[in-house]
Amino acid sequence: MIQKNEREKIEVYEIDNKKYTTITKAEAEAIFEKDIEKTNASINRLLKNINKKFKFSQGFIDGFGSLIYNCGEYGITQTEFYQRL
């Protein structure tokens, strides 16, 4: 039933002003790479604003990057977690 209903519903996704109903693995990887570049830039920007006395472990940076990727840079800056850093 789900497969039948899903086939009847075409969802259009807009990425970088292009509309897709499906994408190839290569296109998905390219989009992911762009997202990771944006996330890395956000990590660098946000960590520069934090007290320079802190030394961040790779595990912290990886987790912080995951939060930024999933919540967005603005979303993270609004959290009590980030404000306490």
KOLPA-508606 format. One record per residue: z, x, y of N, C-alpha, C, O in turn; residue in three letters. Coordinates in steps of 0.2 Angstrom, whole numbers, plus 5000, padded with zeros to 4 digits. Last residue first. Layout:
BEGIN
ZXYZXYZXYZXYALA/...
***
This chain:
BEGIN
513051475141512851545140512851595146512751655145LEU/513251345145513851385144513651465142514051505142ARG/511951295146512351305153512951345151513251375156GLN/511651275133511251325137511651345143511751405146TYR/512551175129512451245126512151295130512451345131PHE/512251065137512851105138512851175135513151225138GLU/510551065142511051055137511751095139511651145143THR/509451085150509951025152510551025147510950975148GLN/508751185144509051195150509551145153510051155157THR/508051105134508651155133509051175139509651175138ILE/507151035141507651005137508251045136508851025136GLY/506351135146506751095151507251055147507851055150TYR/505751175134506151225139506551185143507151195144GLU/505851085119505551095126506051145130506651135130GLY/506351055107506651015112506251025119506350985123CYS/505651145098505751075096505951025102505850965102ASN/505551265104504951235101505051165100504551125101TYR/506951285107506451275112505851245110505551195113ILE/507451295094507751245099507251225104507051175106LEU/506751415090506751345086506951285091506551235091SER/507351505099506651485099506451425095506051385098GLY/508651505094508451485101507751465102507551415105PHE/508351565082508651495082508551465089508351405090GLY/507951695086507551645081507751575082507351525082ASP/508951735093508351725096507951685092507551635095ILE/509951745083510051705089509451685092509251625094PHE/509351845074509551775072509651725078509351665077GLY/509351955082508751925081508851855078508451805079GLN/510651935095510451955088509751925087509551875090SER/510851995111510651935107510451965100509952015100PHE/512152045121511652065117511452015112511951995108LYS/512652015138512551985131512052025127511552045130PHE/512652055150513152085146512952065139513152105134LYS/511851975158511552035155511952075150511752115147LYS/511851805157512251865158511951925155511851915148ASN/510151735158510851735155511151805157510851855158ILE/508851735162509351705167510051705164510551685168ASN/508151795152508251835158508751805163509051835167LYS/508151685143508551735142508651785148509251815148LEU/507051615149507751585149508251635147508851635150LEU/505951695147506151675154506851645154507251665159ARG/505851715133505951775138506251755145506651785148ASN/505651585129506251625127506451675132506951685134ILE/504451555135505051515137505651555135506151555139SER/503651645128503651645135504351615138504651635142ALA/503751585115504051655117504051665124504551695126ASN/503151455118503851465116504151535117504751535120THR/501851495120502251465125502951465124503351475129LYS/501551555107501551595114501951565119502251595123GLU/501751435100502151495099502151545105502651565107ILE/500651365104501351335105501851395104502351395108ASP/499551445100499651435107500351405108500651425113LYS/499751435086499851495089499951495097500351525100GLU/499551295084500151325083500251395086500851405089PHE/498151295087498551255091499351285090499651295095ILE/497751375076497551405083498051365088498351395093ALA/498051305065498351365066498351395073498751425076GLU/497251195067497951185067498351245068498851255072ALA/496051255065496151225072496951215073497251225078GLU/496151295052496051345057496251315064496551355068ALA/496251165046496751215045496751265051497251285054LYS/495551045057495451085051496151135051496451135056THR/496050875061495850945063495850985057496150965051ILE/495650705066495850755061495650825063495250835068THR/495450655078495750615073495950655067496450635064THR/495650715095495550725088495850665083496250635085TYR/495150765111495350715106495150725099494650745098LYS/495750875123495250865118495550815113496150815112LYS/496750925132496150875134495650865129495050845131ASN/497650985123497251025127496650985130496051015130ASP/497550845112497750915113497350955117496750965116ILE/497850695106497550725112497850795113498450795114GLU/497350595092497850645095497450685101496950705100TYR/497250435086496950485090497450535093497950505097VAL/497250365070497650385076497350445079497150485076GLU/496750225062496550295065496950305071496850275076ILE/497150135049497350145055497150215057497350265054LYS/496750125036496450075041496650095048496350065052GLU/497450215029496750225030496450185035495950195038ARG/498750165030498650225034497850235035497650255040GLU/498550055021498750045028498550105032498350095038ASN/498350125009497850085011497950065018497450065022LYS/499550205008498950235009498350195011497950205016GLN/500450095006500550145012499850175013499550175019ILE/500050044994500050005000500050045006499650035011MET/
***
